[in-house]
Amino acid sequence: MPVDHELNVFSGEEALRAFYDPDAQAPVPLVELPERLNPLRKDGVRIYAKLLSHLPATNVKSLPALNMLLRGYEKGKITEDTHTIVEYSSGSTVISLGILAHIMGIPNVKAYLSNKTSPTKLDLLRTVFGGHGQPEPNDSNGGIYLATQHGQQEGFYNPDQYSNPENYEAHMRWTGPQIHKQLPEIKVFAASIGTSGTMTGTGLYLKSAKPSCLRVGVCTAPDDRVPGPRSYSLLAPVEFPWRESVNAVEEIASPESFEKSLELCRNGLLVGPSSGLALLGLLKHLGKLKEKGELDQLRNEDTGEIPCVFICCDQPFQYISDYYTKLGPEHFIPIKNELLLGVDPYPYNVDWEFPPRIVCDLLQGKTVILPPTLSTTSSGMANTLQIEPSRMVVLDLRDAADFATSHIPGSVNLDVGARSLPNPYQDPPTMVQQFGLLDARLAAADAQFGASLAGKVVFTLSYKGHVGRLAMSILRNRKVQAHCVMGGSDAWMQQGFWESCAPAHV
């Protein structure tokens, strides 16, 4: 299994397995917060983020997922006949299981998750289960129970992250040793508690390896919810020895957790809401000790400092909609030109725009040589183009009065009132107005300009080319081969082609 640790290169048939193996990786980063994010820095408190969000699967649960699958193979619970992994999960565990199972050759992963899960996660994991967001394992109405029953079928395996000790043992195996090696002077450790695997495994390891280390578990406030962590009351049925792993438990509300996560993100640490919760729980407990005059008891004798670590479990992207739900509009910069949302959504391509000389030659039935920048082939090489004259039509988008004064013979006029308007690409209200008009008039339902253009090669012509470009994009979306005349009628007249470009079929 070739691994170049210096250059971080994973090669060979087993490269993906090595990439997800913590023993083949450099330790996950440990990053100290600057003073602006650490209100206790002047008190000698140094706070480090353990970025388990930077694991290959971008979440902390990839470690227990990996450990449970590896142990499943070792114990014969997973065999060559196993074709499906099934698990109840708020998201991260089963995402990790899905990735790792496929790497290991298991084709199917099925997830039960609460219908209270964020829309983004629901898009990732499609089996929704009504009821408690964090049900008790033995509740027959809960998703954990159903996943367990489902996993007993032939060819199925349910890792059961809620009662499988291999969950927290993953953190005794990897997370705890990494932190202790990276920061041997650690004095305080904090993590959110959900299944309690991270807190239990890391806390038990540090309890053994560094007995002087204070261990703080962080829960959500009562009757509140942050994705992943549990409220204290919901920890009662959890079978893991989490109580032995903590010295104290703090509770943090969800809005503050999301707000702190957002602050961390805006300062360069892209972490989710449970990370904000863990940091706030750490700061809350240290604040209590400071008020009681007990903070000095944590100081390292040689430096007088108090090094602390909190766990960052995942990244923020799957919770984007939740941030807007939990936090008020004052936390976000308003969208500039919001009126453009849903307007002009169709793609553009520079290959679709032709200069007047090429359009003029095509209209006269000539064969033109397209330069590489306008090539219609994927190779980008110059190629020739000729179009049957009867298929071509010029769609003149100038005002009717200007069209009546002078126009290319055989062209059709769609007056969109553009002469007195600014460039739509530089003026949002104009874009809204022009797009709405063109989108309606160039639709198939419009008898004059919709159905009549089907099957034609259309050259869109406006004053300076801006409205023509917009019309071209709309027509292309209607599956009409449309080309915008670069620079519009202004460029055409300046280049002297206007009078000489009567189409061959007129």
Secondary structure by P-SEA (a helix, b strand, c coil): cccccccccccccaaaaaaaccccccccbbbbbcccccccccccbbbbbcccccccccccaaaaaaaaaaaaaaaccccccccbbbbbcccaaaaaaaaaaaaacccbbbbbbbccccaaaaaaccccccccccccccccccaaaaaaaaaacccbbbccccccccaaaaaaacaaaaaaaacccccbbbbbbccaaaaaaaaaaaaaacccbbbbbbbccccccccccccccccccccccccccccbbbbbcaaaaaaaaaaaaaacccccaaaaaaaaaaaaaaaaaaaaccccccccccccbbbbbbbbccccccaaaaaaaacccccccccccccccccccbbbbccccccaaaaaaaaabbbbbbcccccccccccccccccccccccccccccaaaaaacccccbbbbbccccccccccccaaaaaaaaaaaaaaaccccccccccccccbbbbbcccaaaaaaaaaaaaaaccbbbbccccaaaaaaaccccccccccc
